[in-house]
Amino acid sequence: MQNNFYFIGTFSNIYKNPSKRSEVTSQIIHGEKFKILTKNKNWIKIKTLFDNYKGFIKNSKYIKKFNPNYKVSSLKAKIYKKPGIGTSNWLPLASKLSVFEQNKNYVKIEKILSLCLKQQTKNTILQL
């Protein structure tokens, strides 16, 4: 079961064992590629392809096909439901994005998630 997948949550802790009470060994960020090593109903054991960390994340928020064309280049990028309507969520530095629409103030990311990021500065996101 070693196919490549992409994490599409904002970010998640990677746990040593399949429990939120377990030690956190690393984190996975939006757009990061990983392999599934084992899987059960609630948890998957993964290996990240960027830094080869192994551990467990919840069995959700991942997809098989993803074509990132930008990455977050500021410390945090606030997520908006639509222009002018913010959320309390954000994407961390180096998150990979699939931008499919943009104007001078916002970029629309991941058609399946229908989220926007505000171009707070010229360098909030950079093209890959």
Steps between C-alpha positions, in 0.01 A plus 500: 500500500771749405327748272568873506237724656474869589381647828221758448427610855660823620756304705501203737716352770671172419480267800736222605203266561137508378368717785471874560654431841813365336824694458499748209800425279444751219234684301368473147390811309256568219613354168774285651555164329506175697472125467250290691676214677198350682139598542206434729160662552621804698876530443758462224870442549689722259848588383546859383698528179657838582680401821420126535318528834286200589198510725124510521240752388120479499360310202359807321596815309713351227469447127688308235514760221632849568688741277644782711613809314562742791626488857438717805802727550388694808494360855120461484242547225146565624225294336178665381171332408468763230647849457427707811367209708784364710534183703710428806715263294835562335760316297859483627817597317596267211148357455454403137195629317311437182391850394234501230383861507651825620467877496711773660361439853408131525587160358250216484653169597398140464175496313383211719545707818377836362733708714672833442822652625545874521810642336594701811837581356640441159685192628224314690526223241764420242468303179681165498 
